[in-house]
Amino acid sequence: MTGPRLGRYCDIYFKPEFAGIFENRNAAKVALLVTREFEGKEQEGLSRNGGIGTYYRTLSRKLAEDGWYIILLISVCEHRFRGESKIPEIKHIFSASEAEEVLDLQSSHRSILGDARIDSQLLDYESFLHMMFTQAIVHTFDEAHIYVEHHELFGTAFRTIQAKEAGLLGRNCLVAITMHGCLEWVYESHDKFVLQYLDYYWQASHLEQTAFESADLAFFPSHALKKRVESYGWSTAHARHQPYFVPIVEPAISEIESERQTPPRTQKRSLVFFGRLEERKGLCTFVEALKQLTDYWKERIEVYFVGRVVALETFRPQNIDSRQYIAQELADEIHYTVYSGFSSAEAIAFTRGLSSPVVCLTSNQENFPNTALEMGQLPISLIVSDTGGFRETLQLLERTEGVYWFAPRDVTGLMDAILQVLCQPPQPHNVPTHEKLEQINRRLLTQKLTYIQQAFPRQPLSSPSVGCPQVTVVVCCAQADKQLLNCLHSLSVQSHMDLEVVVLCNFSRCEADSSIFQQAGAIFPRIGLLRTSHALEVDVTWKRLKEMINGKFVVVFEASSVAMPFAIEQLLQTLQTAQAEMATCSVLDSRNPDRAVNLTQIPLPALLKTSGQAPACVLLPVGALDDYAPNLTRPDGLHTGRMLASALAHGRKIAYYPYPLCQRQSRTEPALTAKEHLREQYALRHYLARGDAGQWSRRQLYVLLSAAQQLLYQEIAPPAAYSHAEPAPEPPATPSVDPPAPAAAEGSAAAAAAADYWQSQWRQAQLRIAAMESSKFWKFRKVWFSLKQRLGLPNDE
């Protein structure tokens, strides 16, 4: 799985007291399902409803039927399962937050977790925990085929996929992602186009897209959802169409456990809004359609809202939830009842127990909703928004009878559909039989297992052959000192034998330099020296550098860092295993050797905002070196951060070894001044703009356009126009992670900025009012209104 020289440096095992809980360590097939939701009311700590939870419950049952050993990993969960499961098809349950309690973590593991925790990189922290659990499962079942499935939300599979590409999970582990509805799609379906938490949004969206495109297997449930994410620039050519399994609704009403779920008896027709009570599900469209009904029909229907009450985005400034909104709009209009807090099974049982119910599924957009899979099995009338997700779902069930369609967001169309149903006498409709549903599920299971089997390599487990190609290390040096010698010492003891070194320095010659370079030559006989200066044209320097490079691969390395003995070998193996165009790694912090500095892949808007991250080293094939030529106007040599940004902009594959392979030497670097930071931002922008924009990836162009639109809006709009545009995000945080300290300061700064804005607006308004009142027009206006009042004329005359 990893090279022998790495030993236990990056391997992870369960602690001895937990290693013994696994019943069958000789299992041939192991499935690790990683999710935020799992419908399992039998066990404390699991959710009672939700589409993703229903999906994973059904998936676990189907895989267990095929003989898979199922392990469930719950993210964003405080509960401590300790591997215990009360669900028959699940062998073990863990929460990501208990990683440090059940996993035998070494200093290398704690170092990368420490960086994510200290910097409050909550998305990264959770993703690393998932990666480490996966490593432990792989080592526990070392002879098994291991299938790992994540949802795409928040990109929590990102680090696991990086570990797989780096060879840390072996070749018998398969990492898959099923698309359920990414953050961009959720915001769009909520009509949230103005965002306040831009950095979080950019980061989460980038991780979702990158993880989905890099997974061994990628599934999408509906063509409608696939088409939407393609419009955001996602690449889906490798993805497989895999509809959800059908959660079969049993004919007996066995889930009603108390009078609270017992449907009321009424002579009126029952109209049911079924789903989470939010705008995305069409709540506002449904309420407006009810208000347009005549009094005749309002008196003849009983309306039931069956779904979870949530805060509404449309009314966020007023802090109104869906229950309050319904009361505000319908209190004097129609008789209704809100039922919130049901589990999925309880909600279905309640709805089925109503007398001739008419269920309305009114979403603005849909992915492949379980609500339609469930309601489509009941012999009731359905009024359905004609989104691709709903239509594909009902087509899977072959449910056509008693279905009434209307255009999404069309209030009048929905009202007409309601009237069409109400004007007809209640009658049961033909629905798919139990045997038909089982047949559908068997077909879907066979299809999914075929995809999984085809994705596993046919060759026996083995590490890819790296060989020993010649590698040229270009050491970028700002000054000749002891740090340069330490760097060269670390390169001289590399496990990869065929190395040559070129020192690229951008300082003037002095007597002390000669002594340093004499020592450098003694350390590393195969060494070259190339100086850069303003007096020498950059293109000439670049040409000379390429002439000095003899290796098939090039490593750009900071002289302020030292490499671990296996660094070059591991980077080379990572590049070839991932079939990438660039490889890099995390680096240990010189000020705190127990903490690594993780390289978090961030989208271009964030890179441009921060002037980019500079990894300690990057490795790439020599043929790709021209793609990363330095600016011809800036004689500062190669810059790893700009090289990384260029690879991202052009959609090139970047492999990342998640554990530190080098360490920065201690040196107190002065913080950049504001002017220096702006200069670095300009340099990065100039570096990215020098190439052919036609070679940029479509995704990055879309992201940059979105970011520019957001930032321009915030520039011209008053703060209040977007301060309530979205709720505080819900990242996959864990109780052990402290929230970022600057958050309060940022909030107070935003509030102060808003206050300053409105004060300035008020002062300008006062000046305008004073100017108007002193004008001849204003004086004449006062006389005119006084005359109209005396004549008895209305003010609007």
WOSULLIN-V868806 format. One record per run of one state. SS is the DSSP state (h for helix, s for strand, l for the rest). FROM is the first residue (numbers start at 1). TO is the last residue. If there is no record, write none. Layout:
ss->{SS & SS}
from->{FROM & FROM}
to->{TO & TO}
//
This chain:
ss->{l & h & l & s & l & h & l & s & l & s & l & s & l & h & l & s & l & s & h & s & l & h & l & h & l & s & l & h & l & h & l & s & l & h & l & h & l & s & l & h & l & s & l & h & l & s & l & s & l & h & l & h & l & h & l & s & l & s & l & s & l & h & l & s & h & l & s & l & h & l & s & l & h & l & s & l & h & l & s & l & h & l & h & l & s & l & h & l & s & l & h & l & s & l & h & l & s & l & s & l & h & l & s & l & s & l & h & l & s & h & l & h & l & s & l & h & l & h & l & h & l & h & l & h & l & h & l}
from->{1 & 7 & 10 & 13 & 15 & 16 & 20 & 29 & 36 & 39 & 40 & 47 & 48 & 51 & 66 & 69 & 75 & 92 & 96 & 103 & 105 & 107 & 119 & 122 & 141 & 145 & 152 & 153 & 156 & 158 & 166 & 173 & 180 & 183 & 190 & 198 & 215 & 217 & 221 & 223 & 232 & 240 & 242 & 259 & 262 & 269 & 275 & 277 & 278 & 279 & 282 & 283 & 293 & 295 & 299 & 301 & 307 & 309 & 310 & 311 & 312 & 316 & 319 & 321 & 322 & 331 & 336 & 340 & 344 & 354 & 358 & 362 & 370 & 376 & 381 & 386 & 388 & 398 & 403 & 407 & 411 & 423 & 434 & 456 & 471 & 478 & 482 & 493 & 499 & 506 & 511 & 524 & 527 & 532 & 538 & 549 & 553 & 559 & 561 & 564 & 567 & 579 & 582 & 589 & 596 & 598 & 604 & 611 & 617 & 622 & 629 & 640 & 650 & 654 & 665 & 674 & 690 & 693 & 696 & 698 & 717 & 719 & 723 & 742 & 774 & 776 & 792}
to->{6 & 9 & 12 & 14 & 15 & 19 & 28 & 35 & 38 & 39 & 46 & 47 & 50 & 65 & 68 & 74 & 91 & 95 & 102 & 104 & 106 & 118 & 121 & 140 & 144 & 151 & 152 & 155 & 157 & 165 & 172 & 179 & 182 & 189 & 197 & 214 & 216 & 220 & 222 & 231 & 239 & 241 & 258 & 261 & 268 & 274 & 276 & 277 & 278 & 281 & 282 & 292 & 294 & 298 & 300 & 306 & 308 & 309 & 310 & 311 & 315 & 318 & 320 & 321 & 330 & 335 & 339 & 343 & 353 & 357 & 361 & 369 & 375 & 380 & 385 & 387 & 397 & 402 & 406 & 410 & 422 & 433 & 455 & 470 & 477 & 481 & 492 & 498 & 505 & 510 & 523 & 526 & 531 & 537 & 548 & 552 & 558 & 560 & 563 & 566 & 578 & 581 & 588 & 595 & 597 & 603 & 610 & 616 & 621 & 628 & 639 & 649 & 653 & 664 & 673 & 689 & 692 & 695 & 697 & 716 & 718 & 722 & 741 & 773 & 775 & 791 & 797}
//
